[in-house]
Amino acid sequence: MPTGSTPERPSVAVIGLGYIGLPTAAVLASSGAEVIGVDINADAVATINSGLVPFIEPDMETTVAGTVAQGHLRATTETPHADNYIVAVPTPFKDGHKPDLSYIETAGKQIAPLLKGNELVILESTSPPGATEFLADTILAARPDLTLEPGTASTVYFAHCPERVLPGRIMIELRTNDRIVGTLNGEAGERARDLYQLFCEGEFLMTDARTAELSKLTENAYRDVNIAFANELSMIADGLDINVWELIELANHHPRVNILQPGPGVGGHCIAVDPWFIVATSPEASSLIKTAREVNDSKPGFVLDKVIPQAKRISGVKIAALGLAFKPNIDDLRESPARQIVNRLADKLPEATILAVEPNIDELPSELESRSNVTLTETVGAIEEADIVLLLVDHNEFVNLDQSILAQKIVHDTRGVWN
Ligand code: SAJ
């Protein structure tokens, strides 16, 4: 019996215990697998092994605590042998918005020496077309005794099974979303489907690895392009002194129109990143996708251009900046336009006092912590003290605020919640 497996419970090593790896590890462990989670962050590993979680995601902590207590989930910094590997490492971009596959490469090099043949390696990380092949090539280069040729004792099976869960709803969507499964060789896709069926009730959509890779990027680029349309409308409407929120609501009464919401920009580690992988792969054919990225990336600057001239006219100005996360009701600050806006405000307005409010964190990220004119504070106090109130994230705390405290304030509502 391969390491960790029992006749009833397949063994799975999940490489990367981040926003996708950890919930996936926990849900697998609670659904019949023996799971070992691997991460280079020893603190995160220790936290998980004590039944706690290193970041907030609704309902995740209970599942982690339960599965760790039952012995079905444990974390480690050393990659173990397992029948199944799920690679859920970051795929950031490097200079020139080119995909950085170095974490996938490292994972491959760590898995390679452990393989005995007949294992299944699933790439979950959002990746440009060809990344599953790259992972397979990395492993086979280190282990020429193994093969992709199906059906031999030394075959290793590879599939791409992109995650599509929405932060804030991960534990629900892992179980309910449909799953795209892309096969690189042999029965890899079917084996991946059988494994994911332990917890996923959605439909399984079978294809090849490259199509699966591009499908994930396509979903996020679709959303990015649609948000860019809303953001462009917001800039057009601003110039015409038209309320964009009313405009969109009116247009959305058309049976075939469904415009998304403008905001201060697009954040998170998915939608603000993944479309660039398409642009990098097919630069000549992706002008719309590239322009959408640029429109969304220009929105923080547009917000700053509104606020800074007003702020400069008030001596000793105080600005309440409500929200730092990249979207509502989470503590995730990755690629957050709100965080970028607060940082640039602090830079451009050294004399201003910036009262940052983020109810989901206890301390400012380092680049803001190091600024003498930015403090982390609480909602009502910040608003009462401020001359300018800048709403950047539609957290429940701000949406449900008694708006009477906004009287006499200069208000910039980038999310349209106080309309
Ligand atoms: N946003 C707007 N206006 C909108 C909707 C979103 O400005 O109308 C902004 C948000 O404020 C945020 C950014 O877009 O800054 C992204 O938020 P999101 O909720 O659209 O998406 P993510 O990044 O949390 O998750 C996306 C999801 N993809 C799609 O909806 C196509 C999720 O299903 C993916 O699993 C995830 O990316 C991922 O990991 O790729």
Residues whose N, C-alpha, C, O or C-beta is under 5 A from the ligand:
A	BS01	SAJ	E163 R164 V165 L166 P167 E219 N220 R223 I227 L260 Q261 P262 G263 G265 V266 G267 G268 C270 I271 F326 K327
